[in-house]
């Protein structure tokens, strides 16, 4: 027979508590959602996704999805940070269904306060455009996005992306190149990973002015020592002869003298 379990089974749901997930200050600390957890630290790092319509009640922004990540818990409120946005895939398909040209590019940018983002821009044209026109549109998108990010802190740049101000600015600048149908900032992603500096900075790399001068005295002394050693070695090679070499030299001289004496005898005969 199987053994019966003793003691009460702990109900995991009863051990959990409800927490309110709040948007950051740039979104007026609006309520995003409510979630459950048995410990506050288990909420840290949790990602919550919502739409602009659910967060702000803006019906025209139903296609705009926002992503938040829980960064801190205070009491029953879970504080979040904005980590990116994207447009709904069906919304992009509706835009590009009858278009002949679509320019989709991704640009890494840095805001005025040092945050790194990846911004993806989308430009739509009703007719097929030339490659030179497409290159010009890409350059305008890149320059406009970098300029806007470099002049604004993170909160101001996010507000300009979501409100449509950045895409409207790109649209107006591209009119001189080609009359586009629509421009959208279709996605963004903020990089919050800590940066580790392994390479030396400009402050640590010695310049020609600050680099230490070589030890001239030691270099000169070492060269003289090498020269003296090489000279002594050459003298030894010339003066020192082994007994075998001396013996061979004597034998060679004897053979030469005997050869000369034989030749003299022949001449006399």
C-alpha positions in Angstrom: 0.0 0.0 0.0 1.2 3.5 -0.8 2.2 5.7 2.1 -0.1 8.5 2.9 1.3 12.0 3.0 1.3 13.7 6.4 0.9 17.4 7.0 -0.8 20.1 5.0 0.0 21.0 1.4 1.0 24.6 1.0 -1.2 26.6 -1.3 1.1 28.6 -3.6 -1.6 31.0 -4.7 -2.4 32.0 -1.2 1.2 32.8 -0.6 1.2 35.3 -3.5 0.3 39.0 -3.3 -0.9 41.4 -5.9 1.4 44.2 -7.1 0.6 47.2 -9.3 3.0 47.7 -12.2 3.5 51.4 -12.7 4.8 53.3 -15.8 7.9 55.6 -15.3 7.5 59.3 -14.8 7.7 60.2 -18.5 4.3 58.4 -18.8 2.9 60.1 -15.7 3.3 57.0 -13.5 0.2 55.5 -15.1 -1.0 52.0 -14.1 0.2 49.4 -16.7 -1.1 46.2 -15.2 -1.5 44.2 -12.0 0.5 41.0 -11.3 1.1 38.4 -8.6 4.3 37.2 -6.9 5.2 35.4 -3.7 8.2 37.7 -3.2 8.9 41.3 -4.4 12.4 40.4 -5.7 10.9 37.9 -8.1 9.3 40.9 -10.0 12.6 42.5 -10.8 13.4 42.1 -14.5 9.9 41.1 -15.5 8.8 42.6 -18.8 5.3 44.0 -19.4 3.9 45.0 -22.7 1.0 47.3 -23.4 -0.4 49.6 -26.1 -0.6 53.4 -26.1 -4.4 53.1 -26.2 -4.4 51.1 -23.0 -1.9 53.4 -21.3 -3.2 56.8 -22.4 -6.6 56.1 -23.9 -5.4 57.3 -27.3 -7.5 55.4 -29.9 -5.2 56.5 -32.8 -2.2 54.8 -31.2 -3.7 51.3 -30.9 -0.9 50.0 -33.2 1.8 51.4 -30.9 3.1 48.8 -28.5 5.3 49.8 -25.5 7.6 47.6 -23.4 8.5 48.2 -19.8 10.8 46.3 -17.4 10.4 46.2 -13.6 13.4 47.8 -12.0 12.3 48.3 -8.3 9.5 47.4 -5.9 8.2 49.8 -3.3 5.5 48.4 -1.1 2.8 47.1 -3.5 4.0 49.2 -6.5 6.4 47.8 -9.0 8.4 50.6 -10.7 9.4 50.1 -14.3 11.7 51.6 -17.0 10.9 52.0 -20.6 13.0 49.6 -22.7 11.5 50.1 -26.2 8.5 50.2 -28.5 7.4 48.7 -31.8 4.6 48.9 -34.3 2.1 46.1 -34.7 3.0 43.8 -37.6 -0.5 44.0 -39.2 -0.2 47.8 -39.2 3.0 47.7 -41.1 1.5 45.1 -43.6 -1.4 47.5 -44.3 0.9 50.4 -45.0 3.2 48.5 -47.4 0.5 46.4 -49.2 0.2 48.7 -52.2 3.5 50.5 -52.1 6.2 50.0 -54.7 9.2 51.0 -52.5 10.0 50.4 -48.9 13.1 51.7 -47.1 13.7 50.0 -43.7 16.9 50.9 -41.8 18.3 50.5 -38.3 20.5 53.2 -36.7 22.5 53.1 -33.4 22.2 56.4 -31.6 23.3 58.0 -28.3 21.2 60.5 -26.4 22.4 63.7 -24.8 22.6 62.0 -21.4 24.6 59.0 -22.7 21.9 56.3 -23.3 22.4 54.0 -26.3 19.5 53.1 -28.4 18.8 51.2 -31.6 16.2 53.1 -33.7 14.5 51.5 -36.7 12.9 53.8 -39.3 10.6 53.0 -42.2 9.9 55.1 -45.3 7.2 54.2 -47.8 6.8 55.5 -51.4 3.9 54.7 -53.8 6.2 54.3 -56.8 9.6 52.7 -57.3 12.3 55.2 -56.6 15.9 55.3 -57.9 18.8 53.9 -56.0 20.3 57.4 -55.6 17.0 58.7 -54.2 16.9 55.8 -51.8 20.4 56.6 -50.6 19.6 60.2 -50.1 16.5 59.3 -48.0 18.6 56.9 -45.9 21.1 59.6 -45.2 18.4 62.1 -44.2 16.9 59.5 -41.8 20.2 58.8 -40.3 21.3 62.4 -39.8 17.9 63.5 -38.5 17.7 60.7 -35.9 21.2 61.2 -34.7 20.7 65.0 -34.4 17.5 64.6 -32.4 19.1 62.0 -30.1 22.2 64.1 -29.5 20.3 67.2 -28.6 17.8 65.6 -26.2 17.9 63.5 -23.0 16.4 60.0 -23.1 12.9 61.1 -22.0 12.6 63.9 -24.5 13.9 61.6 -27.4 11.4 58.9 -26.5 8.5 61.4 -26.4 9.5 62.7 -29.8 9.6 59.1 -31.3 6.2 58.1 -29.8 4.4 61.3 -30.5 5.3 61.2 -34.2 7.4 64.4 -34.2 10.6 62.6 -35.3 8.9 60.9 -38.2 7.2 64.1 -39.3 10.6 65.9 -39.3 12.1 63.2 -41.5 9.0 63.4 -43.8 9.4 67.1 -44.4 13.1 66.9 -45.1 12.6 64.2 -47.7 10.1 66.2 -49.8 13.0 67.7 -51.7 14.3 64.3 -52.6 11.0 62.4 -53.3 7.4 62.8 -52.1 7.1 59.9 -49.7 3.8 58.5 -48.7 4.6 57.9 -45.0 7.5 57.8 -42.6 7.4 55.8 -39.3 9.7 55.0 -36.4 8.7 51.4 -36.3 10.8 50.2 -33.4 13.3 51.2 -30.7 15.3 49.4 -28.1 17.3 50.9 -25.2 20.5 49.2 -24.2 20.8 49.3 -20.3 23.6 46.7 -20.1 26.6 47.9 -18.1 29.6 48.9 -20.1 33.1 47.5 -19.1 36.1 49.4 -20.3 38.9 47.0 -21.2 40.7 49.2 -23.7 42.9 52.1 -22.5 41.4 55.6 -22.7 43.1 58.6 -24.1 44.2 59.6 -20.6 46.1 56.4 -20.0 47.8 56.1 -23.4 51.2 57.9 -23.3 51.7 60.6 -25.9 55.1 61.5 -27.4 55.3 64.5 -25.1 54.5 62.5 -21.9 56.2 59.2 -22.8 59.3 58.5 -20.7 62.7 59.1 -22.5 64.8 55.9 -23.2 67.7 55.2 -20.9 70.5 56.4 -23.2 73.3 55.5 -20.8 72.2 52.0 -20.5 71.7 51.6 -24.2 75.2 52.9 -24.9 76.8 50.8 -22.3 75.2 47.7 -23.6 76.3 48.4 -27.2 79.9 49.0 -26.1 79.8 45.7 -24.2 78.5 43.9 -27.2 81.2 45.5 -29.4 83.9 44.6 -27.0 82.7 41.0 -26.7 82.5 40.6 -30.5 86.0 41.9 -30.9 87.4 39.6 -28.2 85.6 36.7 -29.8 87.1 37.5 -33.2 90.7 37.7 -31.7 90.2 34.4 -30.0 89.0 32.8 -33.3 92.1 34.1 -35.1 94.7 33.3 -32.4 93.4 30.1 -30.9 94.2 27.0 -33.0 93.6 23.5 -32.0 96.4 20.8 -32.0 94.8 19.0 -34.9 94.9 22.1 -37.0 98.6 22.7 -36.3 99.4 19.1 -37.1 97.6 19.3 -40.5 99.4 22.5 -41.3 102.9 20.9 -40.7 102.0 17.9 -42.9 100.9 20.2 -45.7 104.1 22.1 -45.6 106.2 18.9 -45.7 104.3 17.7 -48.8 104.9 21.0 -50.6 108.7 20.9 -49.9 109.0 17.3 -51.1 107.2 18.1 -54.3 109.6 21.0 -55.0 112.7 18.8 -54.4 111.4 16.2 -56.9 110.9 18.8 -59.6 114.4 20.1 -59.1 115.9 16.6 -59.5 114.1 16.1 -62.8 115.3 19.5 -64.2 118.9 18.6 -63.3 118.7 15.2 -65.2 
